């Protein structure tokens, strides 16, 4: 009885905190705009004039590194609007020799000085637009949502200019109302924040004052008033595209010996977008443009027990992806490989948010042989997401996904919620069940996920519990592991030193434990670390980890030590380095040998040079090594000579090297070249892997007027250490150097935006 009364008192206390915080939000600053007859001009502000009708604010305050401290460099933002656009002009004081401003591609500005505006057009403190600009007028845009990471895959059409001045820089922004979604009412009330970022000081400043002492960002926005008689109007977009590619490649899958093939392919399609009732967006696609002009970043994939995650890069899936995002990743769009038709509806009315997607996938029917009845058939894919918001930044949602191919199908139904308690606590939960049918057999399995977090300026805590049945399957999701009951906790504390070179520092602790559904311990991890944050920006961290992992009924004790340093102290140079060493597991020993403990060495080095405003040279090197350990007891399957010698022997070495050079001729025109080198150097007596060496060249000329009007001309070539060998059963053999070209392609891609 006493415990129940205590729990009730705690719940009532949290609810009262939420009511008090909600009342406090009604006292947010208010900004009333005036309508102007002509748009402001950048040159007017350069000459010190303030056009009539503009409303200016200058009380910017830091969020980092000083919470509430006035911005270190004078900043003023002036706002106005007319029938078609919202205008924002930033006047930023600084030493122009210290301003970080580069001529770069759209979205590649996050190492520069930045200014921006955040617009919550539905004034619901759930989701907002981000519009960011560097001092030369280069744009980045995105969507920010509570409980989600910022999504910079969002693109829309807007305008910006920027100029360096004798005492800093000025940025002009014009955001068309037809590029936004907002309620169809005569008078608009929005949430708004204005931002400035100064990277060399590691500083983020906002108007109004936005603090880290409160969990959540959007609930702290100011209120924007005075927008009257505006409308997105009719917004129809048609984006036809065409591609042409000529390729020569070594076909290793052909019947008999490997054969050289040549292909010349032309492809065309159309994406269309319709805005319905000012709030819903309908996207249709025929033969969608899913060609990927940007290659995946290098990642270590050898000796990985679970699937490695490669993020989505295809434009159709990136837009409005946040509508389908939940606590568990139940919709991973890279599972859809080769669609021909697709439709997506996303939008919001009142407190309801809806997302729906329907698409086919030709890939499954192409993977089976021509003799199979499923050859040429398509998989049918559907996703539905509905979310209802209530109270102060809380929500309840449902997600349904389904994939079917012939007699096989997989469906997942999930219910999720996000609850905000007061200024600091957030609770997120999800209940799921999958339904799978394969060759007449049916199976079903549940899964559960719960996350509780506390966010403050100095103290942060996150605790998570995950429970997945062995029969839970999500064929459209990214779920690395099932048959788990796992709990993990992370705690961080920071001390702040305002006005000092060392800005903050503090410890952190992470702990994890995982059991299967039979109660057998599978993993535990505990690590402690320490972090330092300096101006520059420069950061350093240290971490020590102890862990246990059960693999193939063998228990392994592991440990790891990590050091990490990153700095961009010089505006023309950025350097990052990480080194990890300890013990791990050889997951893939050769036949006849059991998995065994091994020493690990992992390193990552990144370097970016910007010798001029237009030239960027990036270098990334990843190194991974697994070796035998003197201290570890070797399994009985290991060769006797190795066990008795006690010598440390390499199991494999993995090298990944990427050099990327980009030159930006103008805001629209750029040339990019990538050189990749990858090598897997195994010891075949100790690991099941082939000796592989690869070199790849990727050259791309881009003329990008806006995210949809663009011309790409590209060339790719790839070499491997393969040699043709008619005496080999496979027709090929591994040689020493990667001198054999196995795939070469030249392509041209063009798309154009028609907007009505």
Residue pairs with C-beta under 8 A, 6 or more apart in sequence:
14 421
14 422
14 425
15 421
17 421
17 422
17 423
18 391
18 392
18 420
18 421
18 422
20 422
21 214
21 219
21 392
21 422
21 423
22 391
22 392
25 125
25 219
25 220
25 392
28 208
28 220
28 221
28 222
28 223
29 208
29 222
29 223
30 222
30 223
30 224
30 225
31 55
31 57
31 79
31 192
31 222
31 223
31 224
31 225
32 55
32 225
32 226
33 55
33 79
33 80
33 81
33 224
33 225
33 226
33 227
34 53
34 54
34 55
34 80
34 226
35 53
35 80
35 81
35 82
35 226
35 228
36 51
36 52
36 53
36 54
36 80
36 81
36 82
36 87
37 53
37 82
38 82
39 82
39 85
39 87
39 174
40 51
40 54
40 78
40 80
40 87
40 89
40 172
41 51
41 172
42 89
42 161
42 163
42 170
42 172
44 50
44 51
45 78
45 89
45 91
45 170
45 172
46 163
46 165
46 170
50 56
50 78
51 80
53 80
54 78
54 79
54 80
54 87
54 89
55 78
55 79
55 80
56 76
56 77
56 78
56 79
57 76
57 77
57 79
57 194
57 207
58 74
58 75
58 76
58 77
58 207
59 70
59 207
59 208
59 209
60 70
60 71
60 75
60 194
60 196
60 205
60 206
60 207
61 68
61 69
61 70
61 71
61 205
61 206
61 207
61 208
61 209
62 68
62 69
62 70
62 71
62 72
62 203
62 204
62 205
63 204
63 205
63 206
63 210
63 211
63 212
64 202
64 203
64 204
64 212
65 201
65 202
65 203
65 496
65 498
65 503
65 504
65 533
65 535
66 496
66 498
66 499
67 211
67 212
67 213
67 457
67 496
68 209
68 211
69 498
71 196
71 203
71 205
72 198
72 201
72 203
72 205
73 92
73 93
73 94
73 168
73 198
74 92
74 93
75 90
75 91
75 92
75 93
75 115
75 196
75 205
76 90
76 91
76 92
77 88
77 89
77 90
77 91
77 115
77 117
77 194
77 207
78 88
78 89
78 91
79 86
79 87
79 88
79 89
80 87
81 87
81 226
81 227
81 230
83 229
83 230
84 176
84 177
84 178
85 174
85 175
85 176
85 177
86 119
86 174
86 175
86 177
86 227
87 172
87 173
87 174
87 175
88 117
88 172
88 173
88 175
88 194
89 170
89 171
89 172
89 173
90 115
90 133
90 170
90 171
90 173
90 194
90 196
91 168
91 170
92 113
92 115
92 135
92 168
92 169
92 170
92 171
92 196
93 167
93 168
94 113
94 167
94 168
94 169
94 198
95 168
96 164
96 165
96 166
96 167
96 168
96 169
98 200
98 571
99 113
99 135
99 164
99 168
99 169
100 111
100 112
100 113
100 199
100 200
100 571
101 112
101 113
101 134
101 135
101 136
101 162
101 164
101 169
101 613
102 109
102 111
102 112
102 134
102 136
102 138
102 610
102 613
102 614
102 616
102 664
103 136
103 138
103 613
103 614
103 664
103 666
103 667
104 112
104 134
104 138
104 616
104 662
104 664
105 138
105 662
105 664
105 670
105 702
105 704
106 138
106 139
106 140
106 704
106 707
107 139
107 140
107 152
108 138
108 140
109 132
109 133
109 134
109 138
109 139
109 140
110 140
111 199
111 568
111 574
111 608
112 134
112 135
112 138
112 199
113 134
113 135
113 169
113 196
113 197
113 198
113 199
114 132
114 133
114 134
114 195
114 196
114 197
115 132
115 133
115 171
115 194
115 195
115 196
115 197
116 130
116 131
116 132
116 133
116 194
116 195
116 196
116 197
117 131
117 173
117 175
117 192
117 193
117 194
117 195
118 128
118 129
118 130
118 131
118 144
118 191
118 192
118 193
118 194
118 195
118 218
118 221
119 128
119 129
119 131
119 175
119 180
119 190
119 191
119 192
119 224
120 126
120 127
120 128
120 190
120 191
120 192
120 218
120 221
121 128
121 129
121 180
121 181
121 182
121 183
121 188
121 190
122 181
122 182
122 183
122 348
123 189
123 190
123 191
123 223
124 351
124 389
125 146
125 191
125 216
125 218
125 219
125 221
125 392
125 393
126 145
126 146
126 218
126 353
126 389
126 393
126 395
127 143
127 144
127 145
127 146
127 218
127 322
127 348
127 353
128 143
128 144
128 145
128 191
128 218
128 221
129 141
129 142
129 143
129 154
129 156
129 180
130 140
130 141
130 142
130 143
130 144
130 150
130 152
131 139
131 141
131 158
131 173
131 175
132 139
132 140
132 141
132 142
132 195
133 139
133 140
133 160
133 162
133 171
133 173
134 162
135 162
135 163
135 164
135 169
135 171
136 162
136 163
136 164
136 613
137 160
137 161
137 162
137 163
137 171
137 172
137 667
138 160
138 162
138 667
139 158
139 160
140 152
141 152
141 154
141 155
141 156
141 158
142 150
142 151
142 152
142 153
142 154
143 150
143 151
143 154
143 320
143 322
144 150
144 151
144 217
144 218
145 151
145 218
145 322
146 216
146 217
146 218
146 219
146 393
146 418
146 420
147 418
147 426
147 428
148 322
148 325
151 321
151 322
153 312
153 318
153 319
153 321
154 318
154 319
154 320
155 315
155 319
155 706
155 707
155 708
156 179
156 180
156 707
157 176
157 179
157 706
157 707
157 753
157 755
158 173
158 174
158 175
158 176
158 179
159 173
159 174
159 175
159 176
160 171
160 172
160 173
160 174
161 171
161 172
162 169
162 170
162 171
162 172
163 169
163 170
177 230
177 231
177 232
177 233
178 232
178 233
178 234
178 235
178 275
179 232
179 235
180 232
181 232
181 275
181 278
181 279
181 281
181 347
181 348
182 188
182 190
182 232
182 278
182 279
183 278
183 279
184 231
184 277
184 278
184 279
186 228
186 229
187 227
187 228
188 224
188 227
188 228
188 230
189 223
189 224
189 225
190 223
190 224
190 227
191 218
191 221
191 222
191 223
191 224
192 221
192 222
192 223
192 224
193 206
193 207
193 208
193 210
193 220
193 221
193 222
194 206
194 207
195 204
195 205
195 206
196 204
196 205
196 206
197 203
197 204
197 205
198 205
199 537
199 568
200 535
200 536
200 537
200 568
200 569
200 571
201 535
202 503
202 533
202 534
202 535
202 536
202 537
207 222
208 220
208 221
208 222
209 220
210 217
210 220
210 221
211 220
211 457
212 455
212 456
212 457
213 423
213 456
213 457
214 220
214 423
214 424
214 455
215 420
215 423
215 424
215 425
215 426
215 453
215 454
215 455
215 456
216 393
216 420
216 426
216 455
218 393
219 392
219 393
231 278
232 275
232 278
234 275
234 756
235 273
235 274
235 275
235 755
235 756
236 272
236 273
236 274
236 275
236 755
236 756
237 271
237 272
237 273
237 274
237 708
237 753
237 754
237 755
237 756
238 270
238 271
238 272
238 273
238 753
238 754
238 756
239 270
239 271
239 272
239 273
239 708
239 751
239 752
239 753
239 754
240 268
240 269
240 270
240 751
240 752
240 754
241 268
241 269
241 270
241 271
241 289
241 749
241 750
241 751
241 752
242 266
242 267
242 268
242 749
242 750
242 751
243 265
243 266
243 267
243 268
243 289
243 291
243 747
243 748
243 749
243 750
244 265
244 266
244 267
244 747
244 748
244 749
245 263
245 264
245 265
245 266
245 267
245 745
245 746
245 747
245 748
246 262
246 263
246 264
246 265
246 745
246 746
246 747
247 262
247 263
247 264
247 265
247 743
247 744
247 745
247 746
248 260
248 261
248 262
248 743
248 744
248 745
249 260
249 261
249 263
249 742
249 743
249 744
249 745
250 258
250 259
250 260
250 261
250 722
250 740
250 741
250 742
250 743
251 258
251 259
251 260
251 261
252 258
252 730
252 732
254 261
256 731
257 724
257 726
257 731
258 724
258 730
258 731
258 732
267 287
268 287
269 285
269 286
269 287
269 288
269 289
270 285
270 286
270 287
271 283
271 284
271 285
271 288
271 289
271 316
272 283
272 284
272 285
273 281
273 282
273 283
273 284
274 281
274 282
274 284
275 281
275 282
276 282
276 347
277 349
279 347
279 348
279 349
280 345
280 346
280 347
280 348
280 349
280 354
281 320
281 345
281 346
281 347
282 343
282 344
282 345
283 316
283 319
283 342
283 343
283 344
283 345
283 346
284 342
284 343
285 316
285 339
285 341
285 342
285 343
286 340
286 341
287 340
287 341
288 316
288 339
288 340
288 342
289 315
289 316
289 749
289 751
290 314
290 316
290 338
290 339
291 747
291 749
292 313
292 314
293 700
293 702
293 712
293 714
293 749
294 313
295 674
295 676
295 698
296 310
296 313
297 620
297 658
298 620
298 622
298 656
298 658
298 676
298 678
299 308
299 310
299 622
299 656
300 308
300 602
300 622
300 624
300 654
300 656
301 308
302 624
302 652
302 654
302 680
302 689
303 584
303 586
303 587
303 588
303 624
303 626
303 652
303 687
304 587
305 551
305 585
305 587
306 480
306 481
307 478
307 480
309 478
310 334
312 318
312 321
312 332
312 333
312 334
314 333
315 707
316 342
316 344
317 333
317 334
317 336
320 344
320 346
320 355
321 333
323 346
323 353
323 354
323 355
323 385
324 331
324 355
324 357
324 383
324 385
324 399
325 331
326 397
326 399
326 414
326 416
326 430
327 416
327 428
327 429
327 430
327 449
327 451
328 414
328 430
328 432
328 447
328 449
328 466
328 474
328 477
328 479
329 477
329 478
329 479
330 399
330 401
330 412
330 414
330 432
330 474
330 476
330 477
330 479
331 383
331 399
331 401
331 476
331 477
332 476
332 477
332 478
335 403
335 475
335 476
335 477
336 359
336 361
336 381
336 476
337 361
337 362
337 363
338 361
338 362
338 363
338 366
339 359
339 360
339 361
339 362
339 381
340 360
340 362
340 378
341 359
341 360
342 357
342 358
342 359
342 360
343 357
343 358
343 359
344 355
344 356
344 357
344 358
345 354
345 355
345 356
345 357
346 354
346 355
346 356
347 353
347 354
348 354
351 388
351 389
351 390
352 386
352 387
352 388
352 389
353 385
353 386
353 387
353 389
354 385
354 386
354 387
355 383
355 384
355 385
355 386
356 382
356 383
356 384
356 385
357 381
357 382
357 383
357 384
358 381
358 382
358 383
359 381
359 382
360 378
360 379
360 380
360 381
361 378
361 379
361 381
362 378
363 379
364 374
364 377
364 378
364 379
364 405
365 374
365 375
365 376
365 377
365 378
365 379
365 405
366 375
366 376
368 374
368 375
369 375
373 406
374 405
374 406
377 405
377 406
378 405
379 403
379 404
379 405
380 402
380 403
380 404
380 405
381 402
381 403
381 476
382 400
382 401
382 402
383 399
383 400
383 401
383 402
383 476
384 398
384 399
384 400
384 401
385 397
385 398
385 399
385 400
386 397
386 398
387 395
387 396
387 397
387 398
388 395
388 396
388 397
389 395
390 396
391 420
392 420
393 418
393 420
394 417
394 418
394 419
394 420
395 417
395 418
396 415
396 416
396 417
397 415
397 416
397 417
398 413
398 414
398 415
398 416
399 412
399 413
399 414
399 416
400 411
400 412
400 413
400 414
401 411
401 412
401 474
401 476
401 477
402 409
402 410
402 411
402 412
402 476
403 409
403 410
403 411
403 475
403 476
404 410
407 437
407 438
407 439
407 440
408 437
408 438
408 439
409 435
409 436
409 437
410 434
410 435
410 436
410 437
410 473
410 474
410 475
410 476
411 434
411 435
411 436
412 432
412 433
412 434
412 435
412 473
412 474
412 476
412 477
413 432
413 433
413 435
414 430
414 431
414 432
414 433
415 430
415 431
415 432
416 428
416 429
416 430
416 431
417 427
417 428
417 429
417 430
418 426
418 427
418 428
419 426
419 427
419 428
420 426
421 427
424 454
424 455
424 456
425 452
425 453
425 454
426 452
426 453
426 455
427 450
427 451
427 452
428 450
428 451
428 452
428 453
429 448
429 449
429 450
429 451
430 448
430 449
430 450
431 446
431 447
431 448
432 446
432 447
432 448
432 449
432 472
432 474
433 444
433 445
433 446
433 447
433 472
434 444
434 445
434 447
434 471
434 472
434 473
434 474
435 442
435 444
436 442
436 443
436 444
436 471
436 473
436 475
443 471
443 473
444 471
445 468
445 469
445 470
445 471
445 472
445 473
445 482
446 469
446 472
447 466
447 467
447 468
447 469
447 472
447 482
448 465
448 466
448 467
448 468
449 464
449 465
449 466
449 467
450 464
450 465
450 466
451 462
451 463
451 464
451 465
452 462
452 463
452 464
453 460
453 461
453 462
453 463
454 460
454 461
454 462
457 494
457 496
458 493
458 494
458 495
458 496
458 506
459 491
459 492
459 493
460 490
460 491
460 492
460 493
461 489
461 490
461 491
461 492
462 489
462 490
463 487
463 488
463 489
463 490
464 486
464 487
464 488
464 489
465 485
465 486
465 487
466 484
466 485
466 486
466 487
467 484
467 485
467 486
468 479
468 481
468 482
468 483
468 484
469 482
469 483
469 517
470 482
470 483
470 516
470 517
471 482
472 479
472 482
473 482
483 516
483 517
484 514
484 515
484 516
484 522
485 514
485 515
485 516
485 517
486 512
486 513
486 514
486 515
486 523
487 512
487 513
487 514
488 510
488 511
488 512
488 513
489 510
489 511
489 512
490 508
490 509
490 510
491 508
491 509
491 510
492 506
492 507
492 508
493 506
493 507
493 508
494 504
494 505
494 506
494 531
495 504
495 505
495 506
496 503
496 504
497 503
497 504
497 505
501 534
501 535
502 532
502 533
502 534
503 533
503 534
503 535
504 532
504 533
505 530
505 531
505 532
505 533
506 530
506 531
507 528
507 529
507 530
507 531
508 528
508 529
508 530
508 531
509 526
509 527
509 528
509 529
510 525
510 526
510 527
510 528
510 529
511 524
511 525
511 526
511 527
512 523
512 524
512 525
512 526
513 521
513 523
513 524
513 525
514 521
514 522
514 523
514 524
515 521
515 522
516 522
520 550
521 548
521 550
522 549
522 550
523 547
523 548
523 549
523 550
524 547
524 548
525 545
525 546
525 547
525 548
526 545
526 546
526 547
527 543
527 544
527 545
527 546
527 547
527 560
528 543
528 544
529 541
529 542
529 543
529 544
529 562
530 541
530 542
530 543
531 539
531 540
531 541
532 539
532 540
532 541
533 539
534 540
534 567
536 567
536 568
536 569
537 566
537 567
537 568
538 565
538 566
538 567
538 568
538 569
539 564
539 565
539 566
539 567
540 563
540 564
540 565
540 566
541 562
541 563
541 564
542 562
542 563
542 564
543 560
543 561
543 562
544 559
544 560
544 561
544 562
545 558
545 559
545 560
545 561
545 562
545 582
546 557
546 558
546 559
547 557
547 558
547 559
547 560
548 555
548 556
548 557
548 558
549 555
549 556
549 558
549 585
550 556
551 585
551 587
551 595
552 594
552 595
554 594
554 595
554 635
556 585
556 595
556 597
557 583
557 597
558 582
558 583
558 584
558 585
558 597
559 582
559 583
560 580
560 581
560 582
560 583
560 584
560 600
561 580
561 581
561 582
562 578
562 579
562 580
563 578
563 579
563 580
564 576
564 577
564 578
564 579
565 575
565 576
565 577
565 578
566 574
566 575
566 576
566 577
567 574
567 575
567 576
568 574
568 575
571 610
572 609
572 610
572 611
573 607
573 608
573 609
573 610
574 606
574 607
574 608
575 606
575 607
575 608
576 604
576 605
576 606
576 607
577 603
577 604
577 605
577 606
578 602
578 603
578 604
578 605
579 602
579 603
580 600
580 601
580 602
580 603
581 599
581 600
581 601
581 602
582 599
582 600
583 597
583 598
583 599
583 600
583 629
583 632
584 597
584 598
584 599
584 600
584 626
585 595
585 596
585 597
585 598
586 595
586 596
586 597
586 598
586 626
586 651
586 686
586 687
587 595
588 687
588 688
588 689
589 595
589 596
589 637
589 686
589 687
589 688
590 684
590 685
590 686
590 687
590 688
591 688
592 637
593 635
593 637
593 638
593 686
594 635
594 636
594 637
594 638
595 635
596 632
596 634
596 635
596 637
596 638
597 629
597 632
597 633
598 626
598 627
598 628
598 629
598 632
598 651
599 626
599 627
599 628
599 629
599 648
600 624
600 625
600 626
600 627
601 623
601 624
601 625
601 627
602 623
602 624
602 625
603 621
603 622
603 623
604 620
604 621
604 622
604 623
605 619
605 620
605 621
606 618
606 619
606 620
606 621
607 618
607 619
608 616
608 617
608 618
608 619
609 616
609 617
609 618
610 616
610 617
611 617
614 663
614 664
614 665
615 661
615 662
615 663
615 664
616 660
616 661
616 662
616 663
616 664
617 659
617 660
617 661
617 662
618 658
618 659
618 660
618 661
618 662
619 657
619 658
619 659
619 660
620 656
620 657
620 658
620 660
621 655
621 656
621 657
621 658
622 654
622 655
622 656
622 657
623 653
623 654
623 655
623 656
624 653
624 654
625 650
625 652
625 653
625 654
626 650
626 651
626 652
626 687
627 648
627 649
627 650
627 651
628 634
628 642
628 647
628 648
628 649
628 651
628 686
629 648
630 646
630 647
630 648
634 642
634 643
638 686
639 685
642 649
649 683
649 686
650 681
650 683
651 682
651 683
651 686
651 687
652 680
652 681
652 682
652 683
652 687
652 689
653 679
653 680
653 681
654 679
654 680
654 681
655 677
655 678
655 679
655 681
656 676
656 677
656 678
657 676
657 677
657 678
658 674
658 675
658 676
658 677
659 674
659 675
660 672
660 673
660 674
660 675
661 672
661 673
661 674
662 670
662 671
662 672
662 673
663 670
663 671
663 672
664 670
665 671
668 703
668 704
668 705
669 701
669 702
669 703
670 701
670 702
670 704
671 699
671 700
671 701
671 702
672 698
672 699
672 700
672 701
672 702
673 697
673 698
673 699
673 700
674 696
674 697
674 698
674 699
675 695
675 696
675 697
675 698
676 694
676 695
676 696
676 697
676 698
677 693
677 694
677 695
678 692
678 693
678 694
679 692
679 693
679 694
680 689
680 690
680 691
680 692
680 693
681 691
682 689
682 690
682 691
690 734
691 721
691 734
692 720
692 721
692 734
693 720
693 721
693 737
693 738
694 718
694 719
694 720
694 721
694 738
695 718
695 719
695 738
696 716
696 717
696 718
696 719
697 715
697 716
697 717
697 718
698 714
698 715
698 716
699 714
699 715
699 716
700 712
700 713
700 714
701 712
701 713
701 714
702 710
702 711
702 712
703 710
703 711
703 712
704 710
706 753
708 751
708 752
708 753
709 751
709 752
709 753
710 749
710 750
710 751
711 748
711 749
711 750
712 747
712 748
712 749
712 750
713 747
713 748
714 745
714 746
714 747
714 748
714 749
715 745
715 746
715 747
716 743
716 744
716 745
717 741
717 743
717 744
717 745
718 741
718 742
718 743
718 744
719 738
719 739
719 740
719 741
719 742
720 738
720 740
720 742
721 734
721 735
721 736
721 737
721 738
721 739
721 740
722 732
722 733
722 734
722 735
722 740
722 742
723 732
723 733
723 734
723 735
723 740
724 731
724 732
725 731
725 732
725 733
